[in-house]
Amino acid sequence: MAAATVSAGEVAVASRGAYLAADFEIGSVSKGITGLLYADALGRGEISPDTTLGERLPLGDCPAAALTLAALSRHSSGLPRLPRRSGSLRRTLALMVRGSNPYGETLAELLAQARSAVPGAARPRYSNFGFELLGHAIAAGAGLSFQDLLRDRLAVPLGLGSVYAPSTPAEVRPTAVTGRSRRGRVMQPWTGEALAPAGGIRASISDMAGLVSALLDGIGPGGGAPGLAALDPVADFAGPAARIGAGWMTLETKGRTVTWHNGGTGGFRAWVGLDRKAGTGVVLLAATAVPVDRQGFRLLAELTAPN
């Protein structure tokens, strides 16, 4: 377990059972990072909100090719949470019985899934599938792989050396923490080229604290944080109190606006939250599948509360 708080420019980090430099799976917090890369690409003029998937990825004339990147970034494309995949039941059973990685697709396999997808109505619907495609479309617009985009546009400029997205188990670094299920079963790392933008990024608590600091004040160790506009809500997601920017959720709670995202994999849980008005932020990373959302919201509230 590791935790970080940021308040008034002061950063505090703590870890139990792992070095501060050890990297954790951050699960769907990866979507928040992809949202930053999306907003950054908009600012660079590489894409526009109306750019379609078909303009950046070789999808032919399939229905998914007409989806806009803006719709994908706010989970309103109509794509399902997960694509139709061969062996889905087998993968689920292997995850439950052996702790196996249920993902691992290549980009080519993801594109094949997209070509056969039939999007539903354009309404708020959380989609890992959509964010996988969004991340790879952004990268294609920059002429890079998603791994290289993550490195060149976020990790290197902000000095976040532990932030990476392994495509295969062989790419998982020696600094990686081993995740466990709620019952203590060792879980395989969730890796995959396709998965990376939606749930395949790893990072240390120290570097996640650095990212939050950069998001709160726009200044990182090596320069400004990319894509800050991703944090700004642009559409309702679950009623007017819960809105969404580019991946990032905002929630009105007890008179405060919390910008946040959580994440979960087979053996990890993560939570990142910011009170941008107060200039405070919290990161929780756990190498277990026990949720940490409640603790994250509570710690952020305590950090923000007046003395």
Order of alpha helices (4+ residues) and beta strands (2+ residues): beta-beta-beta-alpha-alpha-alpha-alpha-alpha-alpha-alpha-alpha-beta-alpha-beta-beta-beta-beta-beta-beta-alpha
